[in-house]
Amino acid sequence: MAIHLEPHDPDWAQRYELVAGDVRGALGTMPLLVEHVGSTAIPYILAKPTIDVLVLVDGTSFAAPDASRGSWDELSKWASVVR
């Protein structure tokens, strides 16, 4: 299977910010860090057009998100939305 690469798109940073806001909204104060990682986070290089997001949580206080703020199913859907 061939890997599809594209020239850097400045909109990728904006798309990450939208996803990061959704993650923070769904998880509240749980994430210690929400970071744009992967090739789309590096300006001026060819990249797979997939926004990769790293979410760091404190494992000692980890709990599933409150259903009123979102669900893991919703979080997993973002992966397909931002491609």
Secondary structure by P-SEA (a helix, b strand, c coil): cbbbbbccccaaaaaaaaaaaaaaaaacccccbbbbbccccccccccccbbbbbbbcccccccccccccccaaaaaaaaaaac
